[in-house]
């Protein structure tokens, strides 16, 4: 019996998921197994060795996105600029067309709707944990609950994916900078007293 190398197996599995992700982003969730195989350069039999169905591929993609976001946000917040930059970097995401196609498909497919809700809850918990760590370190505004801030920021991130769909002329780098500025204002520390507000005002150029 051939011994399976777990590391190589996982590496190949992720390669296949990224190939599927590219096809879903280009064609929507209706992308065929044949199309995914062509993108990955493998036979259907080889693909089915890793994923028994297209539903299993979609489940793998949801988990891949969550795993990558977890790795992205799991570190300690060392600086007031860290968390806004990490959140803004999620803007790159997996492509706006896939997100919106999944949202549309969720209106017709109860299984996808349920998985999207669970994925949103998982992402919210992940982001709320990162925000709470920033609040505990005194680097993030603590006047709102971390969960509420996470909910709002996820809505902003999802909405930001529509920017270039609405206006293809918008530069991606500029869009990220604007998103970073917005997230920084949302998460930024507020003055804790009238004295602090006055001091900040006194420092402004006359």
Order of alpha helices (4+ residues) and beta strands (2+ residues): alpha-alpha-alpha-alpha-alpha-alpha-alpha-alpha-alpha-alpha-alpha
